[in-house]
Amino acid sequence: MNMNNLKRASMLAFLMILAAHTIFAQDKKPERASPAKVAKGTINGAAVTINYSSPAVKGRKIWGELVPYDKTWRAGANEATTFETDKPLKIQGLSLPAGKYSLYAVPGEKSWKIIFNSQTGQWGIKRTGETTDDETKHVLTVTVHPVKSSSFNEQLSYVIAESGFSLLWENLAVPVNFK
């Protein structure tokens, strides 16, 4: 092998290694400030999964400031939070069919609206800062009442129990009970 062919072969091998490294590096997702979380459990015999991104308080005032009152919120960060049930459920006398829903909330000081929306897979907010909630796709909206949580919750979390689920963040718990 002459010197030019050796240089070409070395350069080609180097470029192939560089290309492979670049391609495989694409598989690694960067750590998000609000990591993806999953809550799983059973509500009245139905298998329920809530997929959400979990923001942190980071010294901020959450309710009424970071998350404004009386404005639709994606109930988490990043993509819209989803709620999935394998069986129909009853909440406040209303039926929620089995299926997958985006979960939105309208926080208030004394009461919250919890919205189950049939559109899923969308990012949680538009470039304008408004949520991606499409009111024409609301399947069920209920009113619930927040309570002071028993402890401070730095990270937003969802907890599923036999009777329903709760959103916990900062100093608030928002129970959503099913019957």
N, C-alpha and C positions, 0 to 999 in steps of 0.2 A: 504494500500500500504506500503510495507516495504521500508527501507532506500535505498537499492540498486536500487529498481525500481524507486524511486523518483529521485535519482541521474541520472539514465539513461534517464528518461523522461526530466529532466532539461537540460541535455547535448544535447539531440536530439532537443529540442526546440531551444536552443542556436545555434546549427549548422544549423538548418533550417532558422533562422533569418539571420545568416551570409551568407548563400548561396543565399537567396533572395536579400539581399543588394548587393552582388557581381553581380548577374545577372542583376538587374535593373541599376546598375552603368554603365554597358556596353552601355546602350542606350544614355548616355550623351557623346557627342563628345567634345573633348577639343577645346578651342578657338584657331583658327589658326592665325598665324602672318599675313597671307594674307587672309582675310575673303572672303567667297563666296559671289558674288553679281550677280544680274540679271538686265539687261536693257531690257525693252519692249517698243515697239512702232510700228508705221506704216511707211513703206517706199513704196511710189507709190501704195497704196492700199493693200499691203501685210503685214500681222501681222508678226513681226520679234522679236525674243528673242535672246539675247546674254548672255550666262552664262560664268562667268569668276571668277578668284580669284584676289583680289585687293591688290597688294603689296604697301608698302609705301616707300617714298624717304628716310626717316630717315637720312638726311644729306649726302647721297651718290650722286655721279654723275651718272646719269642713262644712258644717251645716249652716246654710244661709250666706256663705261666702264662696268657698271653692265650689261647692254644689249649691246653687241658688235655690231658694224656696220658690214654689209655684212655677217651676220650669221643668220640662221633661228632661230626664237624665238617663243615661244608658245603663245605670245600675252597676257600674264597674268602670274599667278603663279600656282603652284600645277598642277591640271589636265589641259589638253589642253583646251583652250577657245573654246566654241561652238557657232555657228551662225545658227539659224533656221528660215526658212521662209515658210509660208503656200501657197505662190504663186510664180511662176517664176519671176525673176527680171532681168533687163538689166543693165550691168555696162560696160562702155566704148565700147558699141556696142556688147558685148558678153553676152550670156544667162547663168544665174545661175538657174537651175531647182529648184522647190520647194523641200525642204528637210532639213536635218540637216547635218552640216559640222563642222569639226574642223577648227579653224581660226588660221593661222600662219602668221608671218610677217618677212620680211627681212629688217630691218632698214638700212637706209643709211643717210648720211649727207644731201643730196639734194633730194633723192627720196627713196620710200619704195616699196617693193613688198608685196602685200596682197594676201594670198593663202587660197582658200577654198578647203578643203580636205575631201573626202568622209568617211574616217575612223574616228570614234568617240568613246569616252569612255576610251581612253588611258590616262595614266599619261603624263604630258607635256614633261618630259625629261627622258632620260635613265640614268642608273648609271654612265655612262661615261661623263654625262653633256651635251650630244647632244640632240636635240629635237627628239620627236617620229614621226616627219613628214616623211611620206612615199611618196616620189615623184611620185610613180606609181599610187597613189590615188588622185592626184591633179585634181580637176574638173575645176577650174578657177584660174588664176593668173593675177592680174592687178597691174599697177604701179600708185602710188599716190605720192603727194608731201606734206611733213610736213610743218607746219607754227608755228611761235611762238604763244603760247597761250596767251589769254588776261589776265590770272592770273596764279599764281603758283598753281599746283595741287599736294598736298602731296600724295594722294591715286590715283592709276590708276583707271580710270573710262571710261565707254563707254556711249555715249549719242546718242540716235536715234532720227532723225528728218525725215520729209516727204521725203527729198531728199537723205538721206543716214545715215551714222553713223560716229562718230568721236571717236578716242581713245585720251584721255587726260591724260597726266602724266608729272610731273615735269614742265618744261617750254615749252612743245610741245603739239600741237594738230595735229592729223593725220586724215584729213577728207577723207572719202570714199563715193563718190557720185554716186548714181544710176540714170538712166534716164528711 
